[in-house]
Amino acid sequence: MKLIFFIFIFSPIKLFSQADSIVKVFSTDLMRANILKGKPKNEVKENTAHFRAVYYTSGELKYIEFIPADWDKGRRKRFKPSDNLKLYYEEWNPKTQELLNGITKKETVGKQHYIATLDEKGLVNNVDYFNKNGKILYTFIMHWDKNGESSQYDIKFYYKRNLFQLNKELFAPDLSTIKPGWIARYKFNTTGITKSVHVLDEFENLYYFYKFKSNKKILQSSYFRSDSSLVGSHKVRFNKNKKPTRITYFNQNQIMKNAITYEYLEKSKIAISQLNSKGEIIERRILDKGKVN
């Protein structure tokens, strides 16, 4: 959906105008989504970093500038529309394109963080994820249409990974290997629910893919080889708090292979049971929630 801002003559907000432009000033304590949606400031202090959003007189966004604080101008350049603005955050939600908890470059030392690269329209192009040691593990690559909307993003991996270890609800151990340079392409609907994930190599050759169906209580995940042959599927049941209570795995013939159940005993304890193909418990463990992997 294209973002349109209507400015009325009785608005109390101070605006700076050019022949074909309207300028608004925003503070830097806003997340990326709110740079466009947040309330402009009447004024900012001379020594305060801020965003400067420039609009066409029609109300359509022209570009966003980042103006560094006076003390920071020697180290951080003023962002111009032709540049790629980089910002640092502690959290990132690719489905909603929201960057949360902004931090400085200095504050990233010793903690996992995200570095977002924005284009001249304020849209997120790439988001790099770094671990506590400052090593980049993967990059989110956004795909935008001409209206500034997104229903797809890629995750490019720089090290060998396992999708099942990253998300046990969506993925299965049978088909989840990721090699360096490979891409996981996520497609989601307008509510942010993932519809499919395709895994490709660096040349975009398809290796395997997942399809998902879900409602409030159940997630159905099916996985296929590149030739569309079914490998298997699993069904995840959730409680009223949206926590998984059971994951049941099936083979390509929809015959149950095994299952895992989760019981939330206390605030800090969880019981995990392994079931065989007959539904019999073969192992049960009680763990602290922080140790569940």
C-alpha positions in Angstrom: 0.0 0.0 0.0 1.5 3.4 -1.0 1.9 5.8 1.9 0.1 9.1 1.3 0.2 12.0 3.7 -2.4 14.7 3.6 -1.3 18.1 5.0 -4.1 20.6 5.9 -3.6 24.3 6.3 -4.7 24.3 9.9 -2.0 21.7 10.9 0.1 22.9 13.9 3.2 21.1 12.6 5.9 23.3 11.1 6.8 22.3 7.6 9.6 23.5 5.4 8.7 23.9 1.7 10.4 24.1 -1.6 8.8 24.7 -5.0 8.0 21.0 -5.5 8.7 19.6 -2.0 7.4 19.4 1.6 10.0 18.7 4.4 9.2 17.1 7.7 11.7 16.4 10.6 11.6 13.3 12.7 13.5 12.3 15.8 15.9 9.2 15.7 14.0 7.3 18.4 11.6 6.0 15.8 11.7 2.5 14.3 12.0 2.3 10.5 8.2 1.9 10.0 7.6 5.0 12.1 10.0 7.2 10.1 7.1 7.3 7.6 4.2 7.0 10.1 5.4 8.8 13.2 4.5 12.4 14.2 6.9 15.0 12.9 8.7 17.3 15.4 8.1 21.0 15.5 11.8 21.5 15.8 14.9 19.6 16.8 18.0 20.8 18.8 21.0 21.8 16.8 23.1 19.1 18.4 20.6 16.3 17.9 20.6 13.6 15.2 17.4 13.4 13.2 15.7 12.2 10.0 14.6 14.7 7.4 11.8 13.4 5.2 11.2 15.2 1.9 7.8 14.8 0.1 6.5 15.9 -3.2 3.6 18.4 -2.9 1.3 15.6 -3.9 2.2 13.9 -0.5 4.3 11.1 -2.0 7.6 10.4 -0.2 10.6 11.7 -2.2 13.5 10.6 0.0 14.7 10.4 3.6 17.9 12.0 4.9 19.8 11.2 8.1 21.3 14.3 9.7 24.0 13.3 12.3 24.5 15.2 15.6 27.2 17.9 15.6 29.5 15.8 17.7 29.1 12.9 15.3 29.6 14.7 12.0 33.3 13.9 11.9 32.7 10.2 12.1 29.2 9.7 10.6 28.4 11.4 7.3 25.2 13.1 6.5 23.1 10.6 4.5 22.2 11.8 1.0 19.5 10.3 -1.2 22.1 8.7 -3.4 23.8 6.9 -0.5 22.8 3.7 1.3 22.0 4.6 4.9 23.1 2.1 7.5 21.5 1.9 10.9 22.1 -0.5 13.9 19.3 -2.3 15.8 18.9 -5.1 18.3 15.7 -6.6 16.7 14.3 -7.1 13.2 11.0 -8.5 12.0 11.3 -9.1 8.2 7.5 -9.9 7.9 6.5 -6.5 9.1 9.7 -4.8 8.0 10.2 -3.3 11.5 13.5 -2.5 13.1 13.4 -2.2 16.8 15.6 -0.9 19.6 18.1 1.3 17.7 21.6 1.4 19.0 24.9 3.1 18.0 27.8 1.3 16.3 29.8 1.5 19.5 27.0 -0.3 21.4 27.1 -3.3 19.0 30.4 -4.5 20.4 29.9 -7.8 22.3 26.3 -8.2 21.4 24.3 -9.8 18.6 22.7 -7.1 16.4 21.4 -6.2 13.0 22.7 -3.6 10.5 20.0 -2.3 8.1 20.7 -0.7 4.8 18.0 1.7 3.6 17.4 3.1 0.2 16.5 6.7 -0.7 12.8 6.1 -0.1 13.4 4.8 3.4 12.8 1.2 2.5 14.9 -1.6 3.9 17.1 -3.2 1.3 19.3 -5.5 3.3 19.6 -6.5 7.0 22.8 -8.2 8.1 22.8 -10.3 11.3 26.0 -10.4 13.4 26.6 -12.6 16.4 28.3 -11.5 19.7 31.7 -11.9 18.1 31.0 -9.5 15.3 30.7 -12.3 12.7 28.1 -11.9 10.0 25.9 -15.1 9.8 23.2 -14.2 7.3 21.6 -11.4 5.4 17.9 -10.6 4.9 17.4 -9.3 1.3 14.0 -7.6 0.8 12.0 -7.6 -2.4 9.7 -4.6 -3.0 7.1 -4.0 -5.7 6.5 -0.6 -7.3 4.1 0.4 -4.6 6.6 -0.2 -1.8 5.0 -3.4 -0.6 6.7 -6.7 0.1 5.5 -10.3 0.2 8.8 -12.0 -0.1 12.3 -11.8 1.3 15.5 -13.9 1.0 17.9 -15.1 3.7 21.5 -15.5 2.4 23.6 -17.8 4.6 27.4 -17.5 4.9 28.0 -20.7 6.9 26.6 -24.2 6.9 23.4 -24.2 8.8 20.3 -26.3 9.5 16.9 -24.7 9.1 15.4 -27.2 11.6 17.7 -25.8 14.3 16.6 -22.3 13.4 12.8 -23.0 13.5 11.5 -26.5 14.6 7.9 -25.5 13.9 8.3 -24.7 10.2 11.1 -27.2 9.3 12.0 -30.8 9.7 15.3 -32.6 10.1 14.7 -34.7 7.0 15.2 -31.8 4.7 16.8 -28.7 6.1 20.5 -28.5 5.2 21.9 -25.1 4.1 25.3 -24.6 2.6 27.4 -21.4 2.5 26.0 -19.0 -0.2 22.6 -20.7 -0.3 19.4 -18.8 0.0 16.1 -19.5 1.8 13.3 -17.6 0.0 10.3 -16.8 2.2 6.9 -15.9 0.7 4.2 -14.6 3.1 0.7 -13.3 2.9 -0.6 -9.8 3.8 -0.9 -10.8 7.5 2.7 -11.8 7.6 2.0 -15.6 7.7 4.6 -17.6 5.9 3.2 -19.5 2.9 6.3 -21.2 1.5 10.1 -21.4 1.7 12.2 -22.3 -1.3 15.9 -23.2 -0.8 18.3 -22.3 -3.6 22.0 -22.3 -4.2 24.0 -19.3 -5.1 23.0 -19.6 -8.8 19.3 -19.9 -7.7 19.0 -23.6 -8.6 16.2 -25.0 -6.5 17.1 -27.9 -4.1 14.0 -28.3 -2.0 11.0 -26.3 -0.8 8.3 -26.2 2.0 4.6 -25.3 1.8 2.6 -24.3 4.9 -1.1 -24.2 5.9 -2.2 -22.8 9.2 -4.9 -21.6 11.5 -4.9 -20.5 15.1 -4.4 -24.0 16.5 -2.6 -26.0 13.8 0.3 -25.6 11.4 0.7 -28.1 8.5 4.2 -28.2 7.0 4.9 -30.3 3.8 8.3 -30.6 2.2 9.3 -31.5 -1.3 12.4 -32.1 -3.4 13.2 -29.9 -6.4 11.2 -32.2 -8.7 8.1 -31.6 -6.4 8.2 -35.2 -5.0 6.9 -35.2 -1.4 9.4 -36.1 1.2 7.2 -35.9 4.2 5.1 -33.6 6.4 4.5 -32.6 10.0 1.6 -31.1 12.0 2.1 -28.7 14.9 -0.6 -28.1 17.5 -0.5 -24.9 19.6 -2.1 -24.0 22.9 -4.0 -20.8 23.7 -0.7 -19.0 24.3 0.5 -20.0 20.8 3.1 -22.4 22.2 3.6 -25.8 20.5 2.2 -28.7 22.4 2.8 -31.5 19.9 4.7 -32.0 16.6 3.7 -35.1 14.7 5.9 -36.3 11.7 4.6 -38.3 8.7 6.3 -39.9 5.8 5.4 -39.4 2.1 2.5 -41.8 2.5 1.0 -39.8 5.4 1.9 -42.6 7.9 3.0 -41.4 11.3 6.8 -41.7 11.9 7.2 -40.2 15.4 6.1 -37.3 17.5 7.3 -34.8 20.1 5.0 -33.4 22.9 5.6 -30.3 25.1 4.2 -29.8 28.6 4.6 -26.4 30.2 4.8 -27.4 33.9 6.0 -24.2 35.5 7.2 -20.8 34.4 10.7 -22.1 34.0 10.2 -25.9 33.4 9.1 -27.8 30.3 8.6 -31.6 29.9 9.5 -33.0 26.4 8.4 -36.5 25.4 9.5 -38.5 22.4 6.8 -40.8 20.9 7.4 -43.7 18.4 5.2 -44.5 15.4 2.6 -46.2 17.6 2.2 -43.1 19.8 4.1 -44.7 22.7 6.4 -42.6 24.9 10.0 -43.8 24.6 11.7 -40.9 26.3 10.7 -38.0 28.6 12.8 -35.1 29.8 12.2 -32.2 32.1 14.3 -29.1 31.2 14.6 -25.5 32.0 13.1 -23.5 29.2 16.3 -21.7 28.6 18.0 -25.1 27.8 15.5 -26.2 25.2 17.0 -26.3 21.7 
